[in-house]
Amino acid sequence: MTKIDALAALHARYPVLQPGHVWLAGAGPGDPGLLTLDALAGLAQAEVIVHDALVSEQVLALAGAQAELEYAGKRGGRPSAQQADICRRLIELARQNKKVLRLKGGDPCMFGRGGEEAIALAKAGISYRIVPGVTAGIAALSAASIPATMRGINHAIIFATGHADGDFDWAALARTGQPIVIYMAMRNIEHIVAELRRGGMAPDTPAAVILAATTPEQQVLTSELGAVSAEVRRLGFVLPGLVVFGGIVRMREQLLRLAAEIEVAR
Ligand SMILES: C[S@@+](CC[C@H](N)C(=O)[O-])C[C@H]1O[C@@H](n2cnc3c(N)ncnc32)[C@H](O)[C@@H]1O
């Protein structure tokens, strides 16, 4: 059975990627099991796949034999692609009547510049479709046994980027009292911690650092707001990581303990 037949069996009417069209798709956080069936349909049909650094090798291995892979990432020690060049390349490929898959880590529009690429394609008169993906913020929490919401702990959850502008009001986020999940926080952690404290977040607020979530390299470290900067420095910046602040982090210990008790009882 070919990949596309297997997909058709699962997904009776899989969407067709037309020549001259671009799909802006999310590849999920790393584990190929978290790819959506529509992203898999894109991988099976695409003639060109323009992918980011955070799309895992295991996901790229699912590309059809006809697909050419083009790297357009912004990390990993390779030269960084400029956003305008990426948009130009997508338009160029679509105008060559190729079936184009633009594949990004997580969800294409969560801190992924999918919105800008959609605008550039629309302005150029190119048909496109946005294929949602499982964003790292949600996947990393669940993979670390930290529930995103927990009755009695939080009524909301905040997703933020550590690359926010210098005048971004972190203190206002702290004042909501709700958990905060921060993408790209690692290099800016001292500033973020100082601003959250200015907003009244207590130094003993539970914190977690989740690296390479859902991949074989996954690491989870729990700490507190007052100590997390030192932990981040110790971990370094090689693996992609998220930092989480809030009471939901405490649930990890309880869930892991309960899971261990089941194993012991077996
Ligand atoms: C440019 S953002 C892209 C986010 C992506 N669009 C998403 O929805 O997950 C890249 C950041 O996402 C986070 N990230 C992506 N994959 C991750 C993973 N597997 N584990 C932990 N953090 C991850 C890191 O903070 C990384 O620096």
The ligand as an ORCA input file, in Angstrom:
! r2SCAN-3c Opt
* xyz 0 1
  C       9.506     30.320     15.658
  S       8.696     29.501     16.981
  C       7.642     28.461     16.066
  C       6.506     27.907     16.873
  C       5.650     26.945     16.065
  N       5.018     27.614     14.956
  C       4.615     26.241     16.933
  O       3.415     26.454     16.735
  O       5.016     25.462     17.795
  C       9.974     28.423     17.533
  C       9.900     28.176     19.031
  O       8.866     27.243     19.341
  C       9.248     26.484     20.467
  N       9.307     25.081     20.083
  C       9.089     24.560     18.867
  N       9.162     23.221     18.886
  C       9.437     22.886     20.169
  C       9.613     21.659     20.858
  N       9.523     20.475     20.233
  N       9.870     21.705     22.185
  C       9.946     22.863     22.849
  N       9.774     24.054     22.253
  C       9.521     24.070     20.943
  C      10.595     27.019     20.930
  O      10.357     28.041     21.867
  C      11.150     27.569     19.623
  O      12.143     28.538     19.853
*
